[in-house]
Amino acid sequence: MKALVYTGVESLDYQEAADAVAGEGEQLIRVSAVGICGSDMHAYLGHDDRRPAPLILGHEAAGTIVGGPRDGERVTINPLVSCYACDACHAGRENLCSERQIISMPPRQGAFADMVAMPDRNLVTVPDHVSFEKASLVEPLAVSWHAARLALEALHPSMDKTALVIGGGAIGLAAALALQAQGADEVTIVEPNDARRAFLVDHCGQSAVSSADGSPAIVIDAVGFAVTRASASACVRPGGVIAHVGLGDSDGGLDIRRITLQEITVIGTYTYTAQDFVDTAHALFDGRLGDCEWTEVRSLADGAAAFQDIRAGRVAAPKIILKP
């Protein structure tokens, strides 16, 4: 099969790769659409030791099952493979499974390829009226659905549900959409890039500003650098909630003294539970997350150039989707 293979720092090659093989309890899926995630960019830049070259990246995918009793079924892929035997899995917190794996991280190859193999239980049927391009957005949307749910659940009932999202990329936009779908009162996105901010306003119908302002009850950091954590710490309302999603870097930014003195709740959020993924899929399918017409579609064969354009800040759309 053909695949876009990460071969070294800032190096991707579209080349022949070993065919994906479905194991016991798995399905083989012909990939029709796969998104470029921030974690793919981290690997591409050499910032993720968990993703060593050579490796097929990509985990935001949708396609068609090939062979077996579900042959021809259109599906979107939950890329998080959990054991379903540990205490976390039994509690419905599969994202905290100590044995969890994810495609695009050894030992599992990713979906920047013609085919990918996935456990049967990781596949959600996609209705005919939903395109594969939109169906591939379920994964990044689920990341933010999970973060929004945890933030809203942690918010004191006396507080309003105003929210600020830091970062206007796919996860930030998805966080705004998830907050709105789950009942937030007012949501604003902070995005310093002029072109992307204009895209969020003009094409996505979002309220977007260049820098943090106000005193929101909820702040979602979809970037995860020290400077964005500092911004979140400074602007969140006393008694409010910070949900930290981004994985930009590990150190600095949080104002622990203010967090302590003003009883601010800080939640680290990672991926999603299996139920979050299903709930997100249904919300996308029935239109509660908007029209999702905020992507740019390119060929998988041109994937290396897409990564270069993202790296250089030349992409206004929050998400590039690649088509094998």
matplotlib code that plots the C-alpha trace (Angstrom):
import matplotlib.pyplot as plt

x = [0.0, 1.0, 1.6, 3.0, 5.9, 7.6, 11.3, 13.1, 12.8, 10.7, 10.9, 7.9, 8.0, 5.0, 6.2, 5.3, 4.8, 3.9, 0.2, -2.0, -3.1, -6.2, -5.6, -8.1, -11.2, -10.1, -11.3, -9.3, -10.4, -9.8, -9.0, -10.9, -10.0, -7.5, -6.7, -3.4, -3.3, -1.1, 0.5, 1.5, 3.2, 5.0, 6.4, 7.3, 9.3, 11.1, 9.4, 7.7, 9.9, 6.9, 6.8, 10.2, 11.0, 10.2, 6.5, 3.2, 1.5, -2.2, -5.0, -8.0, -9.5, -12.7, -13.2, -14.8, -14.5, -13.0, -14.0, -15.9, -19.5, -19.2, -17.7, -18.6, -19.7, -18.8, -17.0, -15.1, -12.2, -11.7, -7.9, -7.5, -7.1, -7.7, -7.6, -11.2, -9.9, -8.3, -10.0, -9.9, -11.6, -14.2, -15.0, -15.6, -12.3, -10.7, -8.4, -6.6, -6.0, -2.4, -2.2, -3.7, -2.3, -3.1, -2.5, 0.4, 2.4, 4.4, 3.5, 0.6, 1.0, -1.2, -3.7, -1.7, -2.0, -4.4, -5.4, -5.4, -6.4, -8.6, -10.4, -14.1, -15.3, -13.3, -15.5, -18.6, -21.0, -21.2, -24.6, -24.7, -25.5, -22.2, -19.0, -15.8, -14.1, -16.6, -16.5, -12.7, -13.3, -15.0, -11.6, -10.4, -13.9, -14.1, -10.9, -12.6, -16.0, -14.3, -12.6, -15.7, -17.7, -15.2, -15.0, -18.7, -19.1, -16.5, -18.0, -19.8, -23.5, -23.7, -21.5, -22.5, -21.1, -19.1, -16.0, -12.7, -10.8, -7.1, -6.1, -8.0, -6.8, -8.9, -8.9, -9.7, -12.5, -13.8, -13.7, -15.9, -18.3, -18.5, -19.0, -21.9, -23.4, -23.3, -24.9, -22.2, -23.6, -21.0, -17.8, -14.9, -11.7, -8.3, -6.3, -3.4, -2.9, -4.8, -5.7, -6.9, -8.9, -10.7, -11.4, -13.0, -15.2, -16.1, -16.3, -17.1, -19.4, -17.3, -16.4, -12.6, -10.2, -6.4, -5.7, -7.4, -9.7, -12.6, -13.1, -14.6, -15.8, -14.2, -10.9, -9.8, -6.1, -6.0, -2.4, -0.5, 2.6, 3.8, 2.5, -1.0, -1.1, -0.1, -2.9, -5.4, -4.2, -4.5, -8.0, -10.1, -12.6, -12.2, -13.8, -13.6, -12.2, -9.2, -9.2, -5.7, -5.8, -2.8, 0.6, 2.8, 5.4, 5.6, 6.9, 5.8, 2.9, 0.4, 0.0, -0.2, -0.6, -3.6, -5.1, -4.8, -6.0, -9.0, -10.0, -9.5, -9.9, -7.3, -8.1, -5.8, -7.8, -6.5, -8.3, -11.8, -13.7, -15.3, -18.7, -17.4, -16.3, -19.8, -21.5, -19.4, -20.1, -23.8, -23.6, -21.7, -24.1, -27.2, -25.7, -25.2, -21.6, -22.4, -21.7, -18.0, -17.1, -13.9, -11.4, -9.0, -8.7, -5.5, -4.1, -2.1, 0.5, 1.0, 1.0, 4.7, 3.9, 0.8, 3.1, 5.5, 2.6, 1.3, 4.9, 5.3, 1.9, 0.5, -2.8, -5.8, -8.2, -8.1, -7.7, -6.1, -7.6, -5.6, -7.2, -5.4]
y = [0.0, 3.7, 5.6, 9.0, 7.9, 10.1, 9.4, 12.0, 15.5, 17.6, 14.7, 12.9, 10.5, 9.2, 5.7, 2.0, 0.5, -2.9, -3.7, -3.2, -6.6, -7.0, -9.2, -11.1, -9.0, -6.3, -4.8, -3.6, -0.1, 1.6, 5.2, 7.9, 10.9, 11.5, 14.8, 16.3, 16.7, 18.9, 15.7, 14.7, 18.1, 17.5, 14.3, 15.9, 18.5, 15.9, 16.9, 13.6, 10.7, 8.5, 8.6, 7.6, 7.5, 5.6, 5.6, 6.1, 9.0, 10.0, 9.0, 11.2, 8.9, 7.6, 5.1, 1.9, -1.6, -4.1, -7.8, -9.7, -9.4, -5.6, -5.2, -1.9, -0.2, 3.4, 4.1, 6.7, 5.5, 5.8, 5.5, 4.8, 1.1, 0.2, -3.2, -3.1, -5.2, -2.7, -0.7, 2.5, 0.7, -0.9, 2.6, 4.0, 5.9, 4.1, 7.1, 6.4, 2.7, 1.8, -0.5, 2.0, 2.3, 4.7, 4.3, 6.5, 5.4, 2.2, -0.6, 0.6, 2.3, 5.3, 6.2, 8.3, 5.3, 3.5, 1.0, 0.7, -2.1, -1.3, -3.3, -3.8, -2.0, 1.1, 1.8, 3.9, 3.7, 6.8, 7.6, 8.2, 11.9, 12.6, 12.8, 11.0, 14.4, 15.4, 12.0, 12.2, 15.2, 13.1, 12.3, 15.9, 17.0, 14.3, 15.6, 18.9, 17.4, 15.6, 18.7, 20.8, 18.2, 18.0, 21.7, 22.2, 19.4, 21.0, 24.5, 25.6, 25.7, 29.4, 30.5, 31.4, 29.4, 32.0, 30.5, 31.6, 29.2, 29.9, 28.8, 28.8, 25.7, 22.6, 21.7, 25.2, 25.6, 22.2, 23.2, 26.3, 24.1, 21.5, 24.2, 25.7, 22.3, 21.5, 24.7, 27.3, 30.8, 32.7, 31.5, 33.5, 32.2, 33.8, 33.5, 35.9, 34.8, 37.4, 35.1, 32.3, 34.7, 36.1, 32.5, 31.7, 34.7, 34.7, 30.9, 29.4, 32.0, 32.3, 35.2, 35.5, 38.1, 38.6, 38.4, 37.3, 39.7, 39.6, 37.3, 34.0, 31.2, 28.6, 28.8, 26.0, 26.1, 24.3, 25.3, 24.3, 26.6, 28.5, 31.8, 30.4, 28.8, 32.2, 33.9, 31.3, 31.8, 35.5, 35.8, 33.0, 34.2, 33.4, 30.0, 29.2, 26.3, 25.9, 22.8, 22.1, 20.3, 21.5, 19.7, 22.5, 22.2, 21.0, 23.7, 27.1, 29.4, 28.5, 31.0, 28.5, 31.2, 32.8, 29.3, 28.5, 31.8, 32.0, 28.4, 27.9, 24.3, 23.1, 20.0, 18.1, 16.5, 13.7, 12.4, 11.0, 8.1, 5.6, 7.2, 10.7, 9.5, 8.0, 11.1, 13.4, 11.3, 11.6, 15.3, 15.8, 13.5, 15.4, 18.9, 20.0, 20.9, 23.1, 22.4, 21.6, 23.3, 24.6, 22.2, 22.3, 19.0, 17.9, 14.7, 12.3, 12.3, 16.1, 15.6, 16.6, 20.0, 20.4, 19.9, 22.5, 25.0, 24.4, 24.8, 28.1, 29.4, 29.6, 27.7, 29.7, 26.7, 25.0, 21.6, 20.0, 16.7, 14.4, 12.0, 8.8]
z = [0.0, -0.3, 2.9, 4.0, 6.2, 8.8, 8.1, 10.3, 11.6, 9.2, 6.6, 5.2, 2.2, 0.2, -0.5, -0.6, 2.9, 4.2, 3.9, 7.0, 8.4, 10.6, 13.7, 15.6, 16.4, 14.0, 10.8, 7.8, 6.7, 3.4, 4.5, 2.7, 4.8, 7.5, 9.4, 10.3, 14.1, 16.3, 17.7, 14.1, 13.9, 17.2, 15.8, 12.5, 14.3, 16.4, 19.6, 20.5, 21.6, 21.6, 17.8, 16.5, 12.7, 10.6, 11.3, 9.6, 11.5, 11.4, 13.7, 12.7, 10.1, 8.4, 5.6, 4.5, 6.0, 3.6, 3.9, 6.6, 7.7, 7.9, 4.4, 2.8, 6.0, 6.3, 9.6, 11.6, 13.8, 17.5, 17.4, 21.1, 21.8, 25.4, 27.2, 28.6, 31.5, 34.0, 36.7, 34.5, 31.6, 33.9, 35.2, 31.7, 31.7, 28.8, 28.1, 31.4, 30.6, 31.6, 28.5, 26.1, 22.6, 19.8, 16.1, 14.8, 17.9, 18.1, 18.0, 15.8, 12.5, 11.7, 9.1, 6.6, 4.4, 2.0, 4.7, 8.5, 10.9, 13.9, 16.6, 15.7, 18.8, 17.8, 14.8, 14.7, 11.7, 9.6, 8.0, 4.3, 4.5, 6.3, 4.2, 5.1, 5.4, 8.1, 9.7, 10.1, 12.4, 15.1, 16.7, 17.2, 18.1, 20.7, 22.4, 22.9, 23.7, 26.6, 27.8, 27.6, 29.5, 32.3, 32.6, 32.7, 35.2, 37.5, 37.4, 40.5, 39.9, 41.1, 38.2, 34.7, 31.8, 30.0, 28.4, 26.8, 24.5, 23.9, 20.5, 17.2, 15.6, 15.2, 18.9, 20.0, 17.5, 18.4, 22.1, 21.3, 19.3, 22.1, 24.8, 22.7, 22.1, 25.8, 27.0, 27.5, 27.6, 25.7, 24.1, 22.7, 21.0, 21.4, 18.2, 17.5, 13.8, 11.8, 8.9, 11.1, 13.4, 10.3, 9.2, 12.5, 12.3, 8.6, 8.0, 11.4, 12.9, 16.0, 18.3, 18.0, 19.5, 19.3, 23.0, 26.2, 27.9, 30.4, 33.3, 32.0, 34.3, 32.1, 30.2, 27.9, 26.9, 23.6, 23.0, 26.1, 26.2, 29.3, 27.8, 27.3, 30.7, 32.2, 30.2, 31.5, 35.1, 34.8, 33.2, 34.7, 37.2, 40.9, 41.6, 37.9, 35.9, 33.6, 31.4, 29.9, 26.6, 24.6, 24.7, 23.5, 26.3, 29.9, 32.1, 33.6, 33.2, 35.9, 38.7, 41.5, 44.2, 42.4, 41.7, 45.4, 46.9, 44.5, 44.4, 40.7, 39.5, 37.0, 35.0, 32.8, 30.0, 27.7, 24.6, 25.5, 26.8, 24.4, 25.3, 24.6, 21.2, 20.4, 21.8, 19.7, 16.6, 17.1, 17.8, 14.5, 12.6, 13.7, 13.2, 16.8, 16.1, 13.1, 9.4, 10.0, 6.7, 8.1, 6.6, 3.7, 1.7, 0.0, -1.5, 0.8, -1.9, -1.2, 2.6, 3.0, 1.5, 3.8, 6.8, 5.5, 5.0, 8.5, 9.9, 8.1, 9.2, 5.7, 6.5, 7.6, 7.9, 11.4, 9.8, 6.7, 5.7, 3.5, 1.0, 0.0]

ax = plt.figure().add_subplot(projection="3d")
ax.plot(x, y, z, "-o")
ax.set_aspect("equal")
plt.show()
